Amino acid sequence: MGMSYLLSDSIYMWESQNRKSLDSISSEIGIILKICLNSKGTLLAGGSKEGRIGLWDVETKVLLHEIKNHNSIISSIDIDWRDRMIVTGGFDGKIVVRELRIQLVSATG
């Protein structure tokens, strides 16, 4: 699955192989400038122009958590390979490392 953002308040998902559009996720935190997925592809993290981070469940498209991390634009965002930490960098000169404590609940149980 691929993802993109177009300096808008939505994040678009598509099939990587055939480029078929799948769906979109409404940002709810403002204009998204940076995105990343966790290693399983189940959690989407997005950094906004306003310095906020949103964490969405990719399957349900629900905003699980919002964090105010920076005082200005988030310029980079990543989730570590073990899905335990999220790291952001911002135009405010800060690098912030936070522990991820989001538990995804599957619709199937």
GIWO-V192994 format. One record per residue. N is the residue number from 1. RES is the residue in one small letter. PHI is phi in whole degrees, 0 to 359 (NA if undefined). PSI is psi as a letter, one per 30 degrees, with the letter a starting at -180 (NA if undefined). NEAR is the number of other C-alpha atoms within 12 Angstrom. Layout:
BEGIN
((N | RES | PHI | PSI | NEAR) (N | RES | PHI | PSI | NEAR))
END
This chain:
BEGIN
((1 | m | NA | k | 21) (2 | g | 253 | l | 24) (3 | m | 219 | l | 28) (4 | s | 209 | l | 29) (5 | y | 222 | k | 26) (6 | l | 235 | h | 17) (7 | l | 47 | h | 19) (8 | s | 226 | a | 22) (9 | d | 262 | g | 24) (10 | s | 226 | l | 27) (11 | i | 242 | k | 37) (12 | y | 255 | k | 28) (13 | m | 246 | k | 27) (14 | w | 210 | l | 19) (15 | e | 285 | k | 15) (16 | s | 294 | e | 13) (17 | q | 289 | e | 9) (18 | n | 250 | g | 10) (19 | r | 59 | g | 15) (20 | k | 279 | k | 14) (21 | s | 292 | k | 17) (22 | l | 257 | e | 19) (23 | d | 187 | a | 21) (24 | s | 220 | l | 24) (25 | i | 242 | k | 31) (26 | s | 284 | k | 26) (27 | s | 295 | e | 36) (28 | e | 66 | f | 26) (29 | i | 237 | g | 30) (30 | g | 107 | a | 27) (31 | i | 289 | k | 27) (32 | i | 274 | k | 37) (33 | l | 250 | f | 34) (34 | k | 221 | k | 38) (35 | i | 223 | l | 39) (36 | c | 202 | l | 35) (37 | l | 247 | l | 31) (38 | n | 287 | l | 29) (39 | s | 296 | f | 18) (40 | k | 271 | f | 18) (41 | g | 76 | g | 21) (42 | t | 259 | f | 26) (43 | l | 236 | k | 35) (44 | l | 252 | k | 43) (45 | a | 247 | k | 47) (46 | g | 227 | k | 54) (47 | g | 252 | k | 46) (48 | s | 258 | l | 41) (49 | k | 298 | f | 31) (50 | e | 270 | g | 27) (51 | g | 88 | g | 35) (52 | r | 258 | l | 36) (53 | i | 245 | k | 45) (54 | g | 246 | k | 45) (55 | l | 238 | j | 41) (56 | w | 243 | k | 36) (57 | d | 282 | j | 28) (58 | v | 295 | e | 35) (59 | e | 291 | e | 24) (60 | t | 268 | f | 21) (61 | k | 64 | g | 27) (62 | v | 265 | k | 23) (63 | l | 288 | j | 25) (64 | l | 271 | e | 28) (65 | h | 200 | k | 25) (66 | e | 231 | k | 24) (67 | i | 231 | k | 27) (68 | k | 268 | j | 25) (69 | n | 258 | e | 33) (70 | h | 225 | l | 28) (71 | n | 267 | g | 23) (72 | s | 205 | a | 22) (73 | i | 307 | k | 29) (74 | i | 276 | j | 37) (75 | s | 261 | f | 31) (76 | s | 204 | l | 33) (77 | i | 208 | k | 36) (78 | d | 204 | l | 33) (79 | i | 247 | k | 30) (80 | d | 294 | l | 21) (81 | w | 296 | f | 16) (82 | r | 266 | g | 14) (83 | d | 62 | h | 26) (84 | r | 253 | f | 19) (85 | m | 228 | k | 21) (86 | i | 238 | k | 36) (87 | v | 238 | k | 32) (88 | t | 229 | l | 38) (89 | g | 234 | k | 29) (90 | g | 225 | l | 29) (91 | f | 292 | f | 21) (92 | d | 279 | g | 19) (93 | g | 86 | g | 17) (94 | k | 261 | k | 19) (95 | i | 244 | k | 21) (96 | v | 242 | k | 28) (97 | v | 244 | k | 20) (98 | r | 232 | k | 22) (99 | e | 282 | k | 16) (100 | l | 274 | k | 25) (101 | r | 234 | h | 14) (102 | i | 265 | k | 24) (103 | q | 251 | k | 15) (104 | l | 274 | k | 27) (105 | v | 252 | j | 16) (106 | s | 290 | k | 12) (107 | a | 294 | f | 10) (108 | t | 269 | f | 7) (109 | g | 121 | NA | 5))
END
